[in-house]
Amino acid sequence: MYGIRVRELRRQRGLTQRQLGRLCGVSGAVIGQVERGERLPGRKTEQRLRAVLGALPERPAKPSRRAELLSLLREG
């Protein structure tokens, strides 16, 4: 849910992943990974995301299991 909400907020502001990444000091690829639930942003990046996007959902303790499963399927 975290990544989905980040994507929704980014799109509401009319930003691409690359643009949001630049504003947050990371690559667009990192933003894509966050949106897909493959990784969580670091604390500084999360602060920057909040500054650009506003209120974020509560940060999960770890990336989503769904992303882990999709990763395994792609490898297999």
N, C-alpha and C positions, 0 to 999 in steps of 0.2 A: 504493500500500500504506500510506503514511503516514496518509492521511485515513481509510482503512478501519479502521486500528488505533485512531486517535483515537476514532472512532465506537464501536468495540467497548468500549474502556475507559470511555467516557462512559456507555454503556448498562449496563455491569457495575456502575457506581456509582449507577445509578438517577437520573441527571441528564438534564434536557432540554437542548437546545442553548442555550436562553435562560439556564438556571441556570448552565451551565458558562461561558457568556459573561460573566455577572455576576461569577462567581468569578475570572475572568481579566482583567476590565476591558475587555472588548470586547462587541459585540452578539452575539446568537444567530445573526444572519445571517452574521457572520464565521466563527463555528464551523461553520455549514453549508457555507460555501465551502471551508474547510479540509478538512472531511470528504469533500466531493465532488472534492477535488484541484484546485480552481479557483485557490486561492491558498495560500501558506505563511504561517504565523504569523510575526510579527516576533519578534526575539530575546527581548524581555521577555515577550511573550505565550507564547512557547514555554516559558520558565522557569516561568511561572505554570501552564501546562498540566501540566508535569512535577510541580509541587508538588501539584496536585489529583489528577492521574491516575496518577502514579507513572512508571515507566519508559516512555519513548516510543521508537518506532523511530528509526533514524538519519534525520535530516532530509535530504530530497532537495535537490539544488542548485536546482531550479526546479519549478514546478507540473507536474502530469502532462500529457503530450501528449494523453491521452484527454480530459481536461477541455477542452483547447484545441479538439479536434475537435468535441466536443459543442457547444461555444459557437458554432463556425462553422455547424454544422447548424441550430442554433436561429435564427441570424440569416438563413440562406439560405432 
